[in-house]
Amino acid sequence: MSDTRDSAPRIVHVVVPEGVDDPLRVSGGNVYDLALCRGLTDLGWDVRMLRSASGGFATTAVLSRLPDGAVVVIDGLLAVEAPDALERESGRLRMVVLAHMVAASVAPEHERAAAADRERRALDAAAGVVVTSRWTRDELVSEGLSHPDRIVVALPGVERVPATVASPGGTRLLCVGAVAPHKGQDVLLRALAGLDDRQNWTCTLAGSLDVDPDFVAALMTVAEAAGLGERIRFAGVLMGSRLADAYAAADLLVAPSRAESFGMAVAEALAHGIPVLASRVGGLPEAVDGSGAGILVPPDDPWALRVVLQQWWSDAGRRSALKAEAMRTRCSAPGWHETAESIATVLSDVASGHAVHASSRRRA
């Protein structure tokens, strides 16, 4: 563990997207970046957060203004847009890339090879790479984008929150995430449209409605056509106490994503003692690892979701068992303090002029 309290505060420059704290642009990556800055500050680091617009030019300018020898954490989405800058500055800056996802994997098919080349160059130019899930590490390695010994896994933390109380029928569903195709809310709606009307369920979709307005409009049309308009609530972005209230009023979190590097909403639900129904894709199995309160189904499969939801509502004993397991394991996930400690160790090595060698650490 890294402890900087006994010495003068070390300075770390954290380069983040300019909308990192915009409530209308909430994302797992932004939440992680902000929590990391708070956590490093609590550990005694002098954190200097630098906001950068996307596109590469702004990140290039930010890096060029930093003093020689500066320790820098760069959000991966910004880093892969500026590989030239990272290569140019690698001799004078001590840079760590924080990769929330495999950026090349979300590029359009015809741009994927070029995107992978940019990502590989950016990661190679850094002194080390921190990723937010074992799945992301394995993907970077399998795609030849980085070497496993240069990658350290620092799982997202969770806040210690009160446990929720289940309703008798388990009818309150919650889905958290930007309403967009990769989050799979359309799969969930197709599953719900085929359910027996006798179930008095409700479903809250909590997440930005501005990422893909056409997708949102199509979902609302599907909900109305299926007669689900009064059961499905498009809540928009929820933060702070409003998001806490949404978790408090949920019996089951549903994460029907088509792609997910980890699934922070899943970890947060489990921290509230809420069972989870999620797609078996990306890092979602990792987010429920160690808890018997997670049910995994194939991605993009409304029939599988529907079957599990029918079983959930028809078997009170199964619901109780899943709730009990969620309550048993809800405090087992790392807190943000532990996440920050893992990254502080990396930064201490980098600040001392040492390259990151993950193989010398306890692997995640």
C-alpha positions in Angstrom: 0.0 0.0 0.0 1.1 3.5 -0.7 1.1 6.0 2.1 2.2 9.6 1.4 1.0 11.1 4.7 4.5 11.0 6.3 6.2 13.1 3.6 5.5 16.2 1.7 2.5 15.8 -0.7 3.4 14.6 -4.1 1.9 16.3 -7.0 -0.2 14.4 -9.6 -1.8 16.0 -12.6 -5.0 14.2 -13.6 -6.2 14.9 -17.1 -9.9 14.3 -17.4 -12.7 15.1 -20.0 -14.0 18.6 -19.8 -17.5 17.4 -18.9 -16.3 15.1 -16.1 -18.7 16.6 -13.5 -21.5 17.6 -15.9 -24.7 16.0 -14.4 -26.1 15.5 -17.9 -23.1 13.5 -19.0 -22.7 11.1 -16.1 -20.7 8.0 -17.0 -18.9 5.3 -15.1 -15.6 6.7 -16.4 -16.4 10.2 -15.1 -17.6 8.8 -11.7 -14.3 6.9 -11.5 -12.1 9.9 -12.4 -13.7 12.1 -9.8 -13.6 9.4 -7.1 -9.9 8.8 -7.8 -9.1 12.5 -7.4 -10.9 12.6 -4.0 -9.2 9.3 -2.9 -5.7 10.5 -3.9 -6.3 13.8 -2.1 -7.4 11.8 1.0 -4.1 9.8 0.8 -2.1 13.1 0.9 -1.5 13.7 -2.8 -1.7 17.2 -4.2 -4.2 16.5 -7.0 -4.3 19.0 -9.9 -7.3 18.1 -12.1 -6.9 19.4 -15.7 -9.9 19.3 -18.0 -9.4 18.7 -21.7 -11.8 18.8 -24.6 -11.9 15.7 -26.9 -10.3 15.6 -30.3 -6.6 15.4 -29.3 -5.6 19.0 -29.8 -6.6 20.1 -26.3 -4.9 17.2 -24.6 -1.8 17.9 -26.6 -1.8 21.5 -25.3 -2.5 20.4 -21.7 0.5 18.0 -21.7 2.8 20.5 -23.3 2.3 23.0 -20.5 3.2 20.5 -17.7 6.7 20.8 -16.1 9.4 18.3 -16.7 9.1 15.2 -14.5 5.5 15.8 -13.8 3.5 12.7 -12.7 0.4 12.5 -14.9 -2.7 10.3 -15.0 -4.6 10.6 -18.3 -8.1 9.4 -18.9 -7.8 6.7 -21.6 -10.4 8.3 -23.9 -8.3 11.4 -24.1 -5.0 9.5 -24.4 -6.0 7.4 -27.4 -7.0 10.6 -29.3 -3.5 12.1 -28.8 -0.9 9.3 -29.3 1.5 11.7 -31.0 1.5 13.9 -27.9 2.1 11.0 -25.5 5.0 9.8 -27.6 6.5 13.2 -27.8 6.1 13.9 -24.1 7.1 10.4 -22.8 10.7 11.4 -22.3 10.0 14.2 -19.9 6.6 13.3 -18.3 5.8 10.3 -16.1 2.5 9.3 -17.5 0.0 6.6 -16.5 -3.0 6.0 -18.8 -6.3 5.1 -17.0 -8.1 2.9 -19.4 -11.8 2.5 -18.6 -12.4 0.4 -21.7 -10.9 -0.9 -24.9 -11.4 2.2 -26.9 -10.8 0.5 -30.3 -13.6 -1.9 -29.6 -16.2 0.9 -29.7 -14.9 2.4 -32.9 -16.9 1.9 -36.2 -15.8 -1.2 -38.0 -14.1 0.6 -40.8 -12.1 2.7 -38.4 -11.2 -0.1 -35.9 -7.7 -0.9 -37.2 -6.6 2.8 -37.1 -8.2 3.2 -33.7 -6.3 0.2 -32.4 -3.0 1.6 -33.7 -3.6 4.9 -31.9 -4.5 3.0 -28.7 -1.5 0.8 -28.9 0.8 3.8 -29.4 -0.7 5.8 -26.6 -0.4 2.9 -24.1 3.1 2.1 -25.2 4.1 5.7 -24.6 3.0 5.7 -21.0 5.0 4.4 -18.1 2.1 2.2 -17.1 -1.5 1.4 -17.7 -4.3 1.2 -15.0 -7.5 -0.6 -16.0 -10.8 -0.8 -14.1 -11.5 -4.5 -14.6 -9.7 -7.8 -15.3 -11.8 -8.2 -18.4 -10.4 -4.9 -19.8 -6.8 -6.0 -19.0 -7.4 -9.3 -20.8 -8.9 -7.6 -23.8 -6.0 -5.2 -24.2 -3.6 -8.1 -24.0 -5.6 -10.4 -26.4 -5.8 -7.6 -28.9 -2.1 -6.9 -28.7 -2.6 -3.4 -27.4 -0.5 -3.7 -24.3 1.7 -6.2 -22.4 0.2 -7.7 -19.2 3.2 -6.8 -17.1 2.5 -3.1 -17.8 -1.2 -3.2 -16.7 -2.5 -2.9 -13.1 -6.1 -3.6 -12.3 -7.8 -1.1 -9.9 -11.5 -2.1 -9.6 -14.1 0.6 -9.1 -15.0 1.2 -5.5 -18.4 1.5 -4.0 -19.7 3.8 -1.3 -20.8 2.2 2.0 -24.6 2.7 1.8 -27.7 1.6 3.7 -29.3 -1.7 2.7 -32.6 -1.6 0.9 -35.8 -3.4 2.0 -37.4 -5.7 -0.5 -41.1 -5.3 -1.4 -43.3 -8.4 -0.9 -43.7 -9.1 -4.6 -40.3 -8.0 -5.8 -42.0 -6.0 -8.5 -39.8 -2.9 -8.6 -37.2 -3.1 -11.4 -34.3 -0.6 -11.8 -32.0 -0.1 -14.9 -29.2 2.4 -14.4 -27.2 3.8 -17.4 -27.4 6.1 -20.3 -30.3 5.2 -22.4 -28.4 4.0 -25.5 -28.1 0.9 -27.7 -25.0 -0.5 -26.0 -26.9 -0.5 -22.7 -29.6 -2.7 -24.1 -32.7 -1.1 -22.7 -34.5 -2.1 -25.9 -33.8 -5.8 -25.0 -35.4 -5.2 -21.6 -38.5 -3.6 -23.0 -39.0 -6.4 -25.5 -38.7 -8.8 -22.6 -41.2 -6.9 -20.5 -43.6 -6.5 -23.4 -44.1 -10.3 -23.4 -44.9 -10.7 -19.7 -48.2 -11.6 -18.2 -50.2 -8.5 -17.3 -51.1 -10.1 -13.9 -47.7 -9.1 -12.6 -47.9 -5.6 -11.1 -44.3 -4.7 -11.9 -42.8 -1.3 -12.6 -39.4 -0.4 -14.2 -37.4 2.8 -13.8 -34.8 3.6 -16.4 -32.3 6.0 -14.8 -29.8 7.5 -17.1 -29.2 10.2 -19.7 -31.8 10.6 -22.4 -29.5 12.8 -24.5 -26.9 10.3 -25.7 -29.1 8.9 -28.5 -32.5 10.8 -28.7 -33.7 8.7 -31.6 -33.2 5.5 -29.6 -35.0 7.0 -26.6 -37.9 8.0 -28.9 -38.1 4.5 -30.3 -38.2 3.0 -26.8 -41.0 5.3 -25.7 -43.0 4.3 -28.8 -42.5 0.6 -28.1 -43.5 1.1 -24.5 -46.7 2.9 -25.5 -47.6 0.4 -28.2 -47.2 -2.5 -25.7 -49.4 -0.7 -23.2 -46.5 -0.3 -20.8 -46.5 3.5 -20.6 -47.6 3.7 -17.0 -45.2 0.9 -15.9 -42.0 2.2 -17.4 -40.5 5.5 -16.1 -37.9 7.3 -18.1 -36.3 9.1 -15.1 -33.3 10.7 -16.9 -30.1 11.3 -15.0 -30.3 10.7 -11.3 -27.6 11.8 -8.9 -27.0 12.1 -5.2 -30.0 11.6 -3.0 -32.3 11.0 -6.1 -30.2 8.1 -7.2 -30.0 6.8 -3.6 -33.8 7.0 -3.5 -34.0 5.0 -6.8 -31.9 2.2 -5.3 -33.9 2.3 -2.1 -37.1 1.7 -4.1 -35.7 -1.2 -6.2 -36.0 -4.9 -5.7 -33.9 -6.0 -8.7 -31.4 -4.2 -10.8 -31.5 -5.2 -14.5 -28.4 -4.6 -16.6 -29.2 -5.8 -20.2 -26.0 -4.3 -21.8 -24.6 -5.4 -25.1 -21.2 -4.1 -24.1 -19.8 -3.2 -20.6 -16.2 -3.0 -19.4 -17.2 -3.5 -15.8 -20.7 -2.4 -14.7 -20.5 0.1 -11.8 -24.3 0.1 -11.4 -24.2 -3.6 -10.7 -21.6 -3.1 -8.0 -23.6 -0.3 -6.5 -26.8 -2.3 -6.5 -25.0 -5.2 -4.7 -23.7 -2.7 -2.2 -27.3 -1.7 -1.5 -28.2 -5.4 -1.0 -30.1 -5.6 -4.3 -29.9 -8.7 -6.4 -28.9 -8.3 -10.0 -30.0 -9.7 -13.4 -27.3 -8.9 -16.0 -26.0 -9.9 -19.4 -23.1 -12.3 -19.5 -20.9 -9.8 -21.4 -17.7 -7.9 -20.9 -16.9 -7.1 -17.3 -20.4 -7.7 -15.9 -19.7 -11.3 -14.7 -16.7 -9.8 -12.9 -18.9 -7.2 -11.2 -21.1 -9.9 -9.7 -18.1 -12.2 -9.0 -18.1 -13.5 -5.4 -21.8 -12.9 -4.8 -24.5 -15.5 -5.4 -27.0 -12.6 -5.8 -26.2 -12.2 -9.5 -28.1 -13.9 -12.4 -26.4 -13.8 -15.8 -28.2 -14.4 -19.1 -26.9 -14.2 -22.7 -26.7 -10.7 -24.2 -29.3 -9.4 -26.7 -31.7 -12.1 -25.6 -35.1 -10.8 -24.5 -36.5 -14.3 -24.2 -33.9 -15.2 -21.6 -34.6 -12.0 -19.7 -38.3 -12.7 -19.7 -37.9 -16.3 -18.5 -35.7 -15.2 -15.5 -38.1 -12.4 -14.7 -41.0 -14.8 -14.7 -39.1 -17.1 -12.4 -38.2 -14.2 -10.1 -41.8 -13.2 -9.6 -43.2 -16.7 -9.4 -40.8 -18.0 -6.7 -40.8 -16.1 -3.5 -38.3 -18.5 -2.0 -35.8 -17.8 -4.7 -36.3 -14.1 -4.3 -35.6 -14.3 -0.6 -32.5 -16.4 -1.2 -31.1 -13.9 -3.7 -31.9 -11.0 -1.4 -30.2 -12.8 1.6 -27.1 -13.4 -0.5 -27.0 -9.8 -1.6 -27.2 -8.7 2.0 -24.5 -11.2 3.0 -22.0 -10.0 0.4 -22.9 -6.3 0.1 -19.9 -5.0 2.0 -17.4 -7.3 0.2 -16.7 -5.0 -2.8 -13.7 -2.6 -2.4 -14.3 0.9 -1.4 -13.0 3.9 -3.3 -10.2 4.3 -0.7 -8.8 0.9 -1.8 -9.0 1.9 -5.4 -7.1 5.0 -4.8 -4.5 3.1 -2.7 -3.9 0.7 -5.6 -3.3 3.6 -8.1 -1.3 5.6 -5.5 1.2 2.7 -5.4 1.5 2.9 -9.2 2.1 6.6 -9.1 4.7 6.3 -6.3 6.6 3.9 -8.5 6.3 6.2 -11.5 7.3 9.2 -9.5 10.4 7.4 -8.4 11.3 6.8 -12.0 10.4 3.1 -12.0 8.4 1.5 -14.8 5.2 -0.3 -13.9 5.7 -4.1 -13.6 2.4 -5.7 -12.7 3.9 -9.1 -12.5 5.8 -8.1 -9.3 2.5 -7.3 -7.6 -0.3 -9.5 -6.4 -2.4 -9.9 -9.6 -6.1 -9.1 -9.5 
